[in-house]
Amino acid sequence: MIIIAGVAGGRRDGLTAALVIFGAYSVAFVIRVISGPPRRRVVQ
């Protein structure tokens, strides 16, 4: 949705910001997938 608004508005800064945000979330998602589920702490 943001990318469409950036392209339709003709402003490159909005499109660049949307792509940076998308890239950051993609990297964070890949890191979470690779690291696996969080480890549970055993309460003593």
OpenMM code with the backbone's topology and positions (N, CA, C; nanometers):
from openmm import Vec3, app, unit

residues = "MET ILE ILE ILE ALA GLY VAL ALA GLY GLY ARG ARG ASP GLY LEU THR ALA ALA LEU VAL ILE PHE GLY ALA TYR SER VAL ALA PHE VAL ILE ARG VAL ILE SER GLY PRO PRO ARG ARG ARG VAL VAL GLN".split()
positions = [
    Vec3(0.0824, -0.1185, 0.0000),
    Vec3(0.0000, 0.0000, 0.0000),
    Vec3(0.0870, 0.1252, 0.0000),
    Vec3(0.1899, 0.1267, 0.0836),
    Vec3(0.2787, 0.2428, 0.0901),
    Vec3(0.3551, 0.2586, -0.0406),
    Vec3(0.3972, 0.1457, -0.0989),
    Vec3(0.4721, 0.1513, -0.2245),
    Vec3(0.3849, 0.2072, -0.3356),
    Vec3(0.2604, 0.1665, -0.3401),
    Vec3(0.1678, 0.2180, -0.4426),
    Vec3(0.1497, 0.3686, -0.4251),
    Vec3(0.1373, 0.4134, -0.3014),
    Vec3(0.1221, 0.5571, -0.2764),
    Vec3(0.2477, 0.6330, -0.3172),
    Vec3(0.3638, 0.5755, -0.2914),
    Vec3(0.4884, 0.6414, -0.3305),
    Vec3(0.5040, 0.6516, -0.4806),
    Vec3(0.4673, 0.5445, -0.5517),
    Vec3(0.4779, 0.5454, -0.6975),
    Vec3(0.3739, 0.6396, -0.7580),
    Vec3(0.2526, 0.6349, -0.7057),
    Vec3(0.1465, 0.7189, -0.7599),
    Vec3(0.1746, 0.8666, -0.7351),
    Vec3(0.2346, 0.8970, -0.6212),
    Vec3(0.2653, 1.0362, -0.5892),
    Vec3(0.3867, 1.0877, -0.6635),
    Vec3(0.4691, 0.9985, -0.7159),
    Vec3(0.5864, 1.0417, -0.7908),
    Vec3(0.7008, 1.0878, -0.7030),
    Vec3(0.6942, 1.0622, -0.5752),
    Vec3(0.8007, 1.1047, -0.4853),
    Vec3(0.8896, 0.9852, -0.4534),
    Vec3(1.0154, 1.0000, -0.4809),
    Vec3(1.1093, 0.8899, -0.4606),
    Vec3(1.1430, 0.8685, -0.3136),
    Vec3(1.1342, 0.9712, -0.2319),
    Vec3(1.1692, 0.9544, -0.0920),
    Vec3(1.0702, 0.8638, -0.0193),
    Vec3(0.9426, 0.8713, -0.0546),
    Vec3(0.8428, 0.7830, 0.0061),
    Vec3(0.8641, 0.6384, -0.0350),
    Vec3(0.8954, 0.6183, -0.1616),
    Vec3(0.9218, 0.4836, -0.2109),
    Vec3(1.0475, 0.4270, -0.1464),
    Vec3(1.1511, 0.5083, -0.1341),
    Vec3(1.2752, 0.4630, -0.0713),
    Vec3(1.2515, 0.4259, 0.0745),
    Vec3(1.1764, 0.5067, 0.1463),
    Vec3(1.1464, 0.4775, 0.2863),
    Vec3(1.0689, 0.3470, 0.2988),
    Vec3(0.9730, 0.3252, 0.2112),
    Vec3(0.8947, 0.2020, 0.2149),
    Vec3(0.9823, 0.0807, 0.1879),
    Vec3(1.0736, 0.0928, 0.0938),
    Vec3(1.1621, -0.0195, 0.0625),
    Vec3(1.2598, -0.0478, 0.1756),
    Vec3(1.3082, 0.0559, 0.2418),
    Vec3(1.3983, 0.0370, 0.3560),
    Vec3(1.3254, -0.0326, 0.4701),
    Vec3(1.2039, 0.0102, 0.4979),
    Vec3(1.1253, -0.0528, 0.6045),
    Vec3(1.0966, -0.1986, 0.5699),
    Vec3(1.0578, -0.2244, 0.4460),
    Vec3(1.0311, -0.3611, 0.4021),
    Vec3(1.1562, -0.4474, 0.4149),
    Vec3(1.2707, -0.3938, 0.3755),
    Vec3(1.3961, -0.4673, 0.3856),
    Vec3(1.4332, -0.4976, 0.5300),
    Vec3(1.4149, -0.4010, 0.6184),
    Vec3(1.4478, -0.4213, 0.7596),
    Vec3(1.3595, -0.5287, 0.8218),
    Vec3(1.2313, -0.5250, 0.7940),
    Vec3(1.1415, -0.6278, 0.8473),
    Vec3(1.1723, -0.7651, 0.7872),
    Vec3(1.2117, -0.7689, 0.6621),
    Vec3(1.2471, -0.8966, 0.5998),
    Vec3(1.3702, -0.9573, 0.6659),
    Vec3(1.4712, -0.8755, 0.6921),
    Vec3(1.5919, -0.9241, 0.7584),
    Vec3(1.5588, -0.9729, 0.8994),
    Vec3(1.4785, -0.8973, 0.9730),
    Vec3(1.4398, -0.9377, 1.1082),
    Vec3(1.3628, -1.0699, 1.1059),
    Vec3(1.2749, -1.0863, 1.0072),
    Vec3(1.1978, -1.2101, 0.9957),
    Vec3(1.2892, -1.3292, 0.9688),
    Vec3(1.3842, -1.3125, 0.8774),
    Vec3(1.4766, -1.4217, 0.8444),
    Vec3(1.5607, -1.4594, 0.9656),
    Vec3(1.6058, -1.3612, 1.0419),
    Vec3(1.6852, -1.3895, 1.1621),
    Vec3(1.6029, -1.4679, 1.2626),
    Vec3(1.4765, -1.4305, 1.2816),
    Vec3(1.3911, -1.5036, 1.3764),
    Vec3(1.3652, -1.6469, 1.3299),
    Vec3(1.3476, -1.6659, 1.2007),
    Vec3(1.3231, -1.8005, 1.1478),
    Vec3(1.4472, -1.8875, 1.1674),
    Vec3(1.5642, -1.8326, 1.1386),
    Vec3(1.6882, -1.9095, 1.1508),
    Vec3(1.7192, -1.9415, 1.2964),
    Vec3(1.6945, -1.8478, 1.3871),
    Vec3(1.7296, -1.8695, 1.5274),
    Vec3(1.6350, -1.9676, 1.5971),
    Vec3(1.5198, -1.9934, 1.5417),
    Vec3(1.4278, -2.0910, 1.5988),
    Vec3(1.3434, -2.0318, 1.7102),
    Vec3(1.2653, -2.1193, 1.7754),
    Vec3(1.1779, -2.0713, 1.8821),
    Vec3(1.2585, -2.0276, 2.0046),
    Vec3(1.2044, -1.9350, 2.0821),
    Vec3(1.2767, -1.8899, 2.2020),
    Vec3(1.2896, -2.0026, 2.3040),
    Vec3(1.3997, -2.0018, 2.3758),
    Vec3(1.4233, -2.1049, 2.4772),
    Vec3(1.3488, -2.0707, 2.6034),
    Vec3(1.2906, -2.1718, 2.6652),
    Vec3(1.2179, -2.1507, 2.7896),
    Vec3(1.3157, -2.1626, 2.9058),
    Vec3(1.2984, -2.0762, 3.0018),
    Vec3(1.3815, -2.0796, 3.1225),
    Vec3(1.3128, -2.1681, 3.2253),
    Vec3(1.3920, -2.2490, 3.2919),
    Vec3(1.3385, -2.3362, 3.3950),
    Vec3(1.3462, -2.2618, 3.5283),
    Vec3(1.2299, -2.2460, 3.5918),
    Vec3(1.2245, -2.1760, 3.7206),
    Vec3(1.2534, -2.2767, 3.8301),
    Vec3(1.3473, -2.2430, 3.9165),
    Vec3(1.3842, -2.3374, 4.0248),
    Vec3(1.3292, -2.2919, 4.1577),
] * unit.nanometer
topology = app.Topology()
chain = topology.addChain("A")
for resn in residues:
    res = topology.addResidue(resn, chain)
    for name in ("N", "CA", "C"):
        topology.addAtom(name, app.Element.getBySymbol(name[0]), res)
